[in-house]
Amino acid sequence: MLFLVSCSDDKSARNPYLVELEFSYDVNLNLPLYNGLTTPGNAIYIGNEGVGLRGIFVINTGAGYYAWEASCPNHSPNECSTMEIKGGTNCICPCDDYEYNLFNGQMINRPEDTEERTYDLLFYQTQVSGNRIRVYNN
């Protein structure tokens, strides 16, 4: 009996600007620092060293928690590529005013007049256990 196994090595969807680091970080919802995450629709920025490239955004979607890289996905990390939360549920890149939705990671104001590929936010895994959220990429 012959079995053929095919592995795809398609790197066309890989973001060339952001290196994916391995990390794990626990968010304790009992701490006042993370109290905003107890309310659906709220997002916070965590800028601790070793947590993502430029920190992470974590949002309570009401149905769970999502975590995203805080470095703009359309630039190599630089002095202006750390994004900021805008309006509670979006983030914006100060380099070029690209705006992203923290509920789904998609770019909101994707330019139509460019031939260059644009990227959505880099997603990190989350795991909830009681009042703790583990955010990780490994």
C-alpha positions as CSV (number, residue, x, y, z in Angstrom):
1,M,0.0,0.0,0.0
2,L,1.4,3.4,-1.0
3,F,0.6,6.6,0.9
4,L,1.4,9.9,-0.5
5,V,1.8,12.8,1.9
6,S,1.9,16.4,0.6
7,C,3.1,19.2,2.7
8,S,2.5,22.8,1.7
9,D,5.3,25.2,2.2
10,D,3.3,28.2,0.9
11,K,4.9,31.2,2.5
12,S,3.0,33.7,0.4
13,A,0.6,34.6,3.3
14,R,3.5,35.0,5.7
15,N,4.1,38.6,6.9
16,P,7.7,39.6,5.9
17,Y,7.8,42.5,8.3
18,L,7.2,40.7,11.6
19,V,9.2,37.9,13.1
20,E,7.1,35.5,15.1
21,L,8.6,35.2,18.6
22,E,7.8,32.4,21.0
23,F,6.4,33.7,24.3
24,S,3.8,33.0,27.0
25,Y,2.3,35.6,29.2
26,D,-0.4,35.2,31.9
27,V,-3.0,38.0,32.4
28,N,-4.5,37.9,35.9
29,L,-8.0,39.5,35.7
30,N,-8.0,40.0,39.5
31,L,-5.3,42.6,39.2
32,P,-6.4,46.3,38.8
33,L,-4.1,46.7,35.8
34,Y,-6.2,44.3,33.8
35,N,-9.6,45.2,35.2
36,G,-10.7,46.7,31.9
37,L,-10.7,43.2,30.4
38,T,-13.6,42.1,32.6
39,T,-16.0,44.2,30.4
40,P,-16.9,43.0,26.9
41,G,-15.7,45.4,24.2
42,N,-12.7,46.7,26.2
43,A,-9.1,46.3,25.0
44,I,-5.8,46.9,26.8
45,Y,-2.2,47.2,25.7
46,I,0.5,45.1,27.5
47,G,3.9,46.4,26.7
48,N,6.1,44.1,28.9
49,E,9.5,43.1,27.6
50,G,9.4,39.8,25.9
51,V,5.7,39.9,25.2
52,G,5.4,40.0,21.4
53,L,7.6,42.3,19.4
54,R,6.3,45.6,20.6
55,G,3.7,44.4,23.2
56,I,0.3,43.0,22.6
57,F,-3.4,44.1,22.6
58,V,-5.9,41.9,24.4
59,I,-9.6,42.4,23.9
60,N,-12.7,41.0,25.6
61,T,-15.0,40.2,22.6
62,G,-17.9,39.1,24.9
63,A,-17.5,35.6,23.6
64,G,-13.8,35.2,24.5
65,Y,-10.5,37.0,24.4
66,Y,-8.3,37.8,21.3
67,A,-4.7,38.9,21.4
68,W,-2.8,40.7,18.7
69,E,0.7,42.0,18.1
70,A,1.1,45.7,18.8
71,S,3.7,46.3,16.1
72,C,2.2,47.5,12.9
73,P,2.0,44.5,10.5
74,N,2.9,46.7,7.5
75,H,6.3,47.9,8.7
76,S,9.4,46.5,10.1
77,P,9.5,47.4,13.8
78,N,10.8,51.0,14.1
79,E,10.4,54.1,16.2
80,C,6.8,54.8,15.1
81,S,5.5,51.2,14.5
82,T,4.1,50.6,18.0
83,M,0.3,51.0,17.6
84,E,-2.1,52.7,20.0
85,I,-5.7,51.8,21.0
86,K,-8.2,54.0,19.3
87,G,-11.8,54.2,20.4
88,G,-11.5,51.1,22.6
89,T,-12.0,48.5,19.8
90,N,-9.5,49.6,17.2
91,C,-5.8,50.3,17.0
92,I,-3.9,52.7,14.8
93,C,-0.3,52.8,13.5
94,P,1.3,56.3,14.0
95,C,3.6,55.7,11.0
96,D,0.8,56.0,8.3
97,D,-2.5,56.0,10.2
98,Y,-3.4,52.5,9.2
99,E,-6.3,51.4,11.4
100,Y,-7.2,47.9,12.5
101,N,-10.2,46.3,14.2
102,L,-9.3,44.4,17.4
103,F,-12.3,42.1,17.1
104,N,-11.1,40.5,13.9
105,G,-7.6,41.9,13.2
106,Q,-8.5,43.3,9.8
107,M,-7.3,46.6,8.4
108,I,-10.1,49.1,8.3
109,N,-8.7,51.7,5.9
110,R,-6.9,49.5,3.4
111,P,-5.5,51.7,0.6
112,E,-6.9,51.0,-2.8
113,D,-4.3,52.9,-4.8
114,T,-1.3,50.6,-4.0
115,E,0.0,47.5,-5.6
116,E,1.9,46.5,-2.5
117,R,0.3,43.8,-0.3
118,T,-1.0,44.9,3.0
119,Y,-1.3,42.7,6.1
120,D,-3.8,42.3,8.9
121,L,-2.8,42.1,12.6
122,L,-0.7,39.2,13.8
123,F,-2.8,36.9,15.9
124,Y,-1.7,35.3,19.2
125,Q,-3.4,32.3,20.9
126,T,-5.3,32.7,24.1
127,Q,-6.4,30.2,26.7
128,V,-8.7,31.1,29.6
129,S,-8.6,29.3,32.9
130,G,-10.6,30.9,35.7
131,N,-9.5,34.5,36.1
132,R,-6.4,34.0,34.0
133,I,-5.8,34.5,30.3
134,R,-2.7,32.9,28.9
135,V,-1.5,34.6,25.7
136,Y,1.1,32.7,23.8
137,N,2.8,32.0,20.5
138,N,4.7,28.7,20.6
